[in-house]
Amino acid sequence: MPKRILSGVVTSNANAQTVTVSVERRFTHPVMKKTIRKSKKYRAHDEQNAFNVGDTVQIQECAPKSKTKRWEVITA
């Protein structure tokens, strides 16, 4: 099964080798037909601590690295 790839913005890099990435998705509401923006935060593994707050990154699914990390940063 292919791994999912998401694109988002780094919102935190306070922890070692970890970044928090906010991923936004847009969809049309089924009843009101209005475009809605929803965001979700993912914690991703960043081996070299290379990314800072505000960077746009792509993250990919991976095997669990810790209790909360199931994603890894693949590119800026």
Sequence and secondary structure as in RCSB ss.txt:
>XXXX:A:sequence
MPKRILSGVVTSNANAQTVTVSVERRFTHPVMKKTIRKSKKYRAHDEQNAFNVGDTVQIQECAPKSKTKRWEVIT
A
>XXXX:A:secstr
    EEEEEEEE  STTEEEEEEEEEEE TTT  EEEEEEEEEEE TT    TT EEEEEE S  SSS  EEEEE
 
